[in-house]
Amino acid sequence: MSDRITLEVNGETRTCAADSQLPDVLHQLGYNPRLVAVEYNGEILHRQYWSETQVKGGDRLEVVTIVGGG
């Protein structure tokens, strides 16, 4: 069994550690979880569910970074 899984992030194939919760995956991919919104397999995933969401191979994530400015 592999210790890496493949998933689609913003339309690109990416890999991360297997058995990872969503916040860990975001960190592994270089995102600051406090500054993003996530669509998980076609559904907007409320932040309160992130820590209980285990990412699996083949999952699709759309990650939108929040940008401030004026």
Phi and psi in degrees as a GROMACS rama.xvg file:
@    title "Ramachandran Plot"
@    xaxis  label "Phi"
@    yaxis  label "Psi"
@TYPE xy
-80.7402  151.085  SER-2
-94.5692  8.03082  ASP-3
-126.744  148.572  ARG-4
-124.632  159.218  ILE-5
-110.377  135.177  THR-6
-142.613  169.275  LEU-7
-105.367  123.841  GLU-8
-123.51  116.796  VAL-9
51.0231  40.6053  ASN-10
83.4843  -0.570723  GLY-11
-113.934  144.822  GLU-12
-76.032  126.968  THR-13
-133.979  161.026  ARG-14
-121.664  154.795  THR-15
-152.14  172.972  CYS-16
-65.9493  139.953  ALA-17
-67.9941  159.874  ALA-18
58.7907  40.4012  ASP-19
-106.469  142.26  SER-20
-80.3393  158.087  GLN-21
-53.7402  -46.4881  LEU-22
-59.0723  -36.1436  PRO-23
-66.853  -40.3078  ASP-24
-62.7216  -43.8082  VAL-25
-58.7888  -43.9321  LEU-26
-61.3454  -45.3014  HIS-27
-60.1774  -31.2809  GLN-28
-89.3282  -0.164333  LEU-29
92.0627  13.4544  GLY-30
-96.2358  148.854  TYR-31
-90.767  110.088  ASN-32
-57.2278  -23.938  PRO-33
-73.3964  -15.7006  ARG-34
-116.984  22.6309  LEU-35
-134.089  159.42  VAL-36
-115.981  147.588  ALA-37
-129.022  131.46  VAL-38
-103.516  123.808  GLU-39
-114.571  112.799  TYR-40
51.1045  43.926  ASN-41
89.6203  -0.933843  GLY-42
-122.653  134.832  GLU-43
-63.7586  126.623  ILE-44
-104.546  114.799  LEU-45
-63.1121  140.926  HIS-46
-53.9723  -31.8275  ARG-47
-63.5704  -19.3314  GLN-48
-98.2108  -4.94681  TYR-49
-57.9496  -47.4513  TRP-50
-67.7082  -18.6354  SER-51
-101.841  4.53672  GLU-52
-96.9887  111.095  THR-53
-93.3467  122.552  GLN-54
-78.0011  136.141  VAL-55
-119.04  156.985  LYS-56
-55.289  135.357  GLY-57
91.2426  -8.3133  GLY-58
-63.9947  154.563  ASP-59
-116.982  125.984  ARG-60
-119.062  137.634  LEU-61
-115.685  118.835  GLU-62
-113.999  122.893  VAL-63
-112.974  123.639  VAL-64
-86.0397  134.377  THR-65
-84.8236  127.004  ILE-66
-119.149  128.335  VAL-67
-96.0168  164.616  GLY-68
168.761  179.639  GLY-69
